[in-house]
Amino acid sequence: MHERVARLGGTVETRSGPGVRLRRRQLRSVAAIAAIAALFYFTHERGQPTEPEKDRLPLPQNPPVAEPAEPEYRLSRALLGRGGTLDSGLEKLGIPWESRPELIEALGVHLDLRRLSPETGLSVARDAGGTLLLVACRPDLESYVRVTLTGDSASEAEPVPVPVRSTVKTAGGIIESTVFHALSDLPDSTFLTLTFADIFQWDVDLFVDPRPGDRVRVVYESRHLALPPADLPPFGKSGTQEGAYLGVGRILAASYDGERARSTAYWVEDDGNSGSYYDNEGRSLRKTFLKSPLNYRRISSAFTHRRRHPITRKIVPHHGVDFAADFGTPVVAAADGRVVSAGWQGALGKAVRIRHGNSFTTTYGHLRGFARGIRKGAVVEQNKVIGYVGSTGRATGPHLHYTLSHHGRAINPMTFENPSAEPLDHSLFPRLESAKRIWMPALRSIHLGPMKAAIFQPPTLSEHPDPTS
């Protein structure tokens, strides 16, 4: 007997009869035994799941909830450029005229709008529909101001610091002509040279003292942009991407080793988030009087008791120093003091006389004119501009006649023992010692061949604590 069984659209031919039925019953019995054995194994041999296993049993999951998408926005950036104003910059970025006054007023709370440089940058963010979201203005490398708009009006402006990452670098050179030439191959060599000159201006006259073969060493911070905010505006040629170079930071240590002058300086921070430079003994590099009160080309006439006057041809004392300089070169106060007189003083022409405490006076002669606010009784600080180089009075050309007197007696300003400013407070000496432990090896390790900046890895803080702590 035959039967056909339909299976998935095809046919399988089977046989039917007593023998076949017996074999089927045997197969069913084997299958039943196997099922019972499996059930026994899973229920009796393994037992019920333990508590930890229960914890691992799959639980019903809620369908994942989609995170709300951040609103899309478009960012535009621009620089003010030469002759540009904040108003013209906003116009350049498509801000309509009726919206600009409120934005300018909000930004002006934190910005001096009269002093914005051509390098000042702007950024403007709009949503996908073109609605203005925020405006930012960056007047310098260190910070910018952000105005967030709510509805149709500008909310309060907020200053935002620019995130900075600093790397410590070292550099050094051998002077052939000037300090600037020795450092000229470095990035921002002009700024680095001027800062170096400011540190040593009381001990090293960089216009007179340098001699070929003198050695310059400096440890300084190189600043780069850390992870920037999305709305960061540009500033000049500085980029807005992470790692963009932001310039030279603080000089941490420096030394000048020359034929006429030697000095080493370490930056020590005080408790007021400020600080100053001190030598190895804790003496301040800042002195009572500047080495010279202007940037000059040369000394045209030194301090002497016998000099033939270039006009009268008589041999007379020259109790001062003549600094030859260009017309209009700014002249600064050599020390803190009070103006005793400012006006015409005979052969000195237009001159300023300043009293410093009870012992010293300084005189600045042959000026072309006086700085604003310089008059009798005015209080001046060291390095404040008091006038400009000229040739008034009895003079053959533009120069500054500078006299320093002590108790009414003229002394040589280039050789006298210049009193130091306040020494380092005793409580801050551990910071000086820490700075010396870190930066003295760095100064000594500087290669004095062709000028090249090198990255310096300070010792671990576990060995040498932070000099500012």
C-alpha positions in Angstrom: 0.0 0.0 0.0 1.3 3.4 -0.8 0.4 6.9 0.4 1.6 10.3 -0.7 2.3 13.0 1.8 2.4 16.6 0.7 5.5 18.4 2.1 6.4 22.0 1.3 5.0 21.8 -2.2 6.8 18.5 -3.0 6.0 14.8 -2.5 7.7 12.1 -0.5 6.9 8.5 -1.2 6.5 6.3 2.0 5.6 2.7 2.5 2.8 1.5 4.9 2.4 -1.9 6.5 2.8 -3.8 9.8 6.6 -3.6 9.9 6.5 0.0 9.1 4.0 0.7 11.8 6.3 -1.2 14.4 9.3 0.8 13.5 7.3 4.1 13.9 6.1 3.0 17.4 9.8 2.4 18.4 10.9 5.8 17.1 8.1 7.5 19.0 9.2 5.7 22.2 12.9 6.8 21.8 11.8 10.4 21.2 9.6 10.4 24.4 12.5 9.0 26.5 14.8 11.7 25.2 12.3 14.4 26.0 11.9 13.1 29.6 15.6 13.0 30.1 16.1 16.5 28.9 13.3 17.8 31.2 14.9 15.9 34.1 18.3 17.5 33.4 17.1 21.1 33.2 14.8 20.8 36.3 16.3 18.4 38.7 20.0 18.2 37.8 20.6 22.0 37.4 17.8 23.0 39.8 16.1 26.5 39.9 18.2 29.5 38.8 20.1 31.2 41.7 19.6 34.8 42.6 22.5 36.1 40.6 21.3 34.1 37.6 17.9 35.6 38.0 19.5 39.0 37.9 21.1 38.1 34.6 17.8 36.9 33.0 16.8 39.1 30.1 14.2 41.7 31.1 11.8 43.4 28.9 13.4 46.5 27.4 11.7 49.8 26.7 12.3 51.0 23.2 15.3 53.4 23.1 14.3 57.1 23.3 16.0 59.2 20.7 18.2 62.0 22.1 16.9 65.4 21.1 19.1 66.7 18.2 21.1 69.8 19.0 19.8 72.8 17.1 21.7 73.4 13.9 23.4 76.8 13.6 25.7 78.6 11.1 28.7 80.5 12.4 30.2 83.5 10.5 33.5 85.2 11.5 35.3 88.4 10.4 38.0 90.9 11.5 37.3 94.6 11.9 40.3 95.4 9.6 42.0 98.7 9.1 39.7 101.6 9.7 36.9 99.3 10.8 34.5 99.9 13.7 32.3 97.5 15.7 29.3 98.8 13.7 30.9 98.2 10.3 32.1 94.8 11.5 28.5 93.8 12.5 27.3 95.1 9.1 29.9 93.0 7.4 28.4 89.9 9.0 24.9 90.8 7.9 23.4 92.3 11.2 20.7 94.8 10.2 21.1 98.4 11.2 18.1 98.4 13.6 19.7 95.5 15.6 23.2 96.9 15.9 22.8 99.7 18.5 21.5 97.3 21.2 24.3 94.8 20.5 27.0 97.5 20.5 25.6 98.9 23.8 25.7 95.4 25.4 29.3 94.7 24.2 30.4 98.2 25.3 29.8 97.2 28.9 33.0 95.1 28.8 34.9 96.7 25.9 36.5 100.0 25.3 35.0 100.6 21.9 37.4 103.5 21.2 40.4 101.2 21.4 39.5 98.3 19.3 42.3 97.4 17.0 42.1 96.2 13.4 42.9 92.7 14.6 39.6 92.6 16.7 37.5 89.6 15.6 33.7 89.0 15.5 31.6 85.9 15.3 27.9 85.6 14.7 25.7 82.5 15.1 22.4 81.9 13.4 20.0 79.0 13.5 18.9 77.1 10.4 16.2 79.6 9.8 18.5 82.6 9.9 17.5 83.8 13.3 20.3 85.5 15.2 21.4 83.5 18.3 24.6 85.2 19.6 27.3 87.7 18.8 30.8 87.6 20.1 33.7 90.1 20.0 37.4 89.3 20.7 39.5 92.4 21.4 42.7 90.5 22.3 44.2 87.1 22.5 43.2 86.4 26.1 39.4 86.8 26.2 36.3 87.7 24.3 32.8 89.0 25.1 29.6 87.1 24.2 26.1 88.4 23.8 23.3 85.8 23.7 20.0 86.8 22.2 16.7 85.8 23.8 13.7 86.5 21.5 14.2 89.8 19.8 16.5 91.4 22.4 20.1 91.0 23.5 20.6 89.5 27.0 23.4 90.7 29.2 26.9 90.4 27.8 29.4 88.1 29.5 33.3 88.0 29.3 34.6 84.6 28.3 38.3 83.6 28.9 40.1 82.0 26.0 41.4 78.5 27.1 45.2 78.5 26.9 47.8 75.6 27.0 51.3 76.7 27.9 54.6 74.9 27.0 57.9 75.8 28.7 60.6 76.6 26.2 64.2 77.6 26.5 66.4 79.7 24.2 69.8 81.4 24.3 72.3 83.1 22.1 75.7 84.8 21.9 75.5 88.5 21.2 77.2 89.7 18.0 75.7 93.2 18.0 72.5 93.5 20.0 70.2 91.3 22.2 67.5 91.6 19.5 69.9 90.1 17.0 70.7 87.3 19.4 67.1 86.4 19.7 66.0 87.3 16.2 65.4 83.7 15.0 62.7 83.0 17.5 59.0 83.5 17.1 57.9 86.8 18.5 61.5 87.8 18.9 60.6 91.5 19.2 58.2 90.9 22.1 60.6 88.5 23.8 63.5 91.0 23.5 61.4 93.9 24.9 60.2 91.8 27.8 63.8 90.7 28.4 64.9 94.3 28.4 62.1 95.3 30.8 63.3 92.6 33.3 66.9 93.8 33.3 66.4 97.5 32.7 67.7 98.5 36.1 70.9 96.4 35.9 71.7 96.1 32.2 71.6 99.0 29.8 70.9 97.1 26.6 71.9 100.1 24.5 75.3 100.5 26.1 76.4 97.4 28.1 76.1 94.6 25.5 79.5 93.5 24.0 80.2 90.8 21.4 80.5 87.5 23.1 78.0 88.3 25.9 75.5 85.4 26.5 71.7 85.6 26.8 69.6 82.8 28.2 65.8 82.7 28.7 63.1 80.3 29.9 59.7 81.3 28.8 56.1 80.1 28.2 54.9 79.4 24.6 51.1 79.8 24.6 48.7 77.8 22.4 44.9 77.6 22.1 43.4 74.7 24.1 40.0 73.2 23.3 38.2 76.4 21.9 34.6 77.3 22.4 32.6 76.9 19.2 31.8 80.6 18.9 35.4 81.8 19.5 36.1 84.8 17.2 39.5 85.2 15.5 42.1 87.7 16.5 44.5 89.0 13.9 46.4 86.1 12.4 45.7 83.8 15.3 43.6 80.8 14.3 40.5 79.5 16.1 41.5 75.8 16.0 43.0 73.9 18.9 46.7 74.3 19.0 46.8 77.7 17.3 49.8 79.7 18.5 48.9 82.6 20.8 52.4 84.0 21.4 54.9 84.3 24.2 53.7 84.1 27.7 55.6 85.0 30.9 59.4 84.8 31.1 60.0 82.4 34.0 63.8 82.8 34.3 66.5 84.7 32.4 70.2 85.5 32.6 72.6 88.0 31.1 76.3 87.1 31.3 78.4 89.9 29.9 81.6 91.8 30.0 80.1 94.8 31.7 77.0 93.4 33.5 75.7 90.1 34.9 72.3 89.3 36.3 69.9 86.4 36.7 66.2 86.7 37.3 63.5 84.3 38.6 59.8 85.1 38.5 58.2 84.7 41.9 54.4 85.0 42.3 53.0 86.5 45.4 49.7 85.8 47.1 47.9 88.5 45.2 48.1 86.7 41.8 50.9 89.1 40.9 54.7 88.9 41.3 58.1 90.2 40.4 61.6 89.1 39.4 64.3 88.4 42.0 67.9 87.4 41.9 69.5 84.3 43.6 69.6 86.1 47.0 66.0 87.4 46.9 66.9 90.9 45.9 64.4 92.6 43.6 65.7 93.3 40.1 63.6 96.5 40.3 65.7 99.4 41.4 64.8 102.9 42.6 66.1 104.4 39.3 66.1 103.2 35.7 69.5 102.7 34.1 68.4 105.2 31.4 65.2 107.2 31.0 64.7 106.6 27.3 65.6 104.4 24.3 68.6 106.2 22.8 71.1 105.6 20.0 74.2 106.5 21.9 75.7 108.5 24.7 76.9 111.7 23.0 78.4 113.2 26.2 79.2 111.4 29.4 79.3 112.6 33.0 82.6 114.4 33.6 84.2 117.3 35.5 85.9 118.7 32.5 84.3 119.0 29.0 84.8 121.4 26.2 81.3 122.8 25.5 80.4 122.3 21.8 78.9 125.8 21.5 80.9 128.0 23.9 84.1 126.0 23.4 84.9 126.6 27.1 86.1 123.7 29.4 83.4 123.3 32.0 82.0 120.5 34.1 79.3 118.3 32.5 77.4 117.0 35.5 75.0 114.9 33.5 74.7 112.4 30.6 73.6 113.4 27.1 71.7 110.7 25.3 71.5 111.2 21.5 68.0 110.2 20.2 65.6 111.0 17.5 63.2 114.0 17.7 60.1 113.0 19.6 61.6 110.0 21.4 59.5 109.5 24.6 61.4 110.4 27.9 60.2 108.6 31.0 60.5 109.3 34.8 63.6 107.4 36.1 61.8 106.8 39.4 58.6 107.5 41.3 58.4 111.1 42.4 56.7 114.6 42.3 57.3 117.2 39.6 59.2 120.2 41.1 59.1 122.2 37.8 58.2 121.9 34.2 59.1 124.8 31.9 62.0 126.8 30.4 65.2 126.5 32.3 67.8 128.7 30.5 70.4 126.7 28.7 68.5 123.4 29.3 65.5 124.8 27.3 62.3 123.0 28.1 63.1 120.8 31.1 61.4 118.8 33.8 62.7 118.4 37.3 61.4 115.7 39.6 62.0 115.1 43.3 62.3 111.5 44.5 61.8 111.3 48.3 64.0 113.5 50.4 67.4 112.7 48.9 67.3 112.5 45.1 66.2 114.8 42.2 66.4 114.2 38.4 66.5 116.7 35.6 65.5 116.1 32.0 66.6 118.9 29.6 66.4 120.0 25.9 62.8 118.6 25.6 60.7 119.4 22.5 57.6 119.4 24.7 55.9 117.9 27.8 53.6 115.0 28.1 50.0 115.7 29.1 49.5 116.4 32.8 53.2 117.1 33.5 53.2 120.3 35.6 54.5 121.4 38.9 53.1 119.2 41.7 52.1 116.3 39.5 52.9 112.9 40.9 54.6 110.5 38.5 55.5 106.8 38.6 58.6 105.2 37.3 58.5 104.7 33.5 55.7 107.3 33.0 56.3 109.4 29.9 57.0 113.0 31.0 58.2 114.6 27.7 59.8 114.1 24.3 63.4 114.5 23.0 64.1 117.9 21.3 66.9 120.4 21.0 65.6 123.4 22.9 68.0 125.7 24.8 71.7 125.5 24.1 71.9 122.3 22.0 73.5 121.4 18.7 71.0 118.5 17.9 68.3 116.4 19.4 69.3 114.8 22.6 68.3 114.4 26.3 70.4 116.0 29.0 69.9 113.8 32.1 71.1 114.8 35.6 70.8 112.8 38.9 71.5 114.7 42.1 71.8 113.3 45.7 71.3 115.9 48.4 71.8 118.6 45.8 75.1 117.2 44.5 75.2 115.8 40.9 76.4 112.2 40.7 77.1 109.9 37.7 73.8 108.0 37.0 75.7 105.3 35.1 77.9 104.3 37.9 76.2 105.1 41.3 75.0 102.3 43.5 71.3 102.1 42.6 69.1 101.3 45.7 67.0 98.1 45.3 63.3 98.1 45.7 61.7 96.0 48.5 63.4 92.6 48.8 61.4 89.4 48.6 59.2 88.8 51.7 60.6 86.0 53.9 57.3 84.1 53.6 57.9 83.8 49.8 61.5 82.5 50.0 60.4 78.9 49.6 58.9 79.9 46.2 62.1 81.4 45.1 64.1 78.3 46.2 61.6 76.2 44.3 61.9 78.3 41.2 65.7 78.1 41.4 65.6 74.3 41.7 63.4 74.1 38.6 64.8 76.8 36.3 68.5 77.0 37.2 69.2 73.6 35.5 67.1 74.8 32.5 69.2 78.0 32.2 72.4 76.0 32.4 71.3 73.4 29.8 70.6 76.0 27.1 72.8 75.5 24.0 74.4 78.8 22.9 75.0 77.8 19.3 72.6 78.9 16.5 69.4 80.3 18.1 66.6 77.7 18.3 63.8 77.4 20.8 63.7 74.0 22.7 61.0 72.5 24.8 62.0 72.1 28.4 60.5 69.4 30.5 60.5 70.6 34.2 61.2 68.0 36.9 58.3 66.2 38.4 56.3 68.1 40.9 56.9 65.4 43.5 60.6 66.3 43.4 60.3 70.0 42.9 57.0 71.7 44.0 55.4 74.4 41.9 57.3 77.7 42.4 54.0 79.5 42.6 52.6 77.4 45.5 
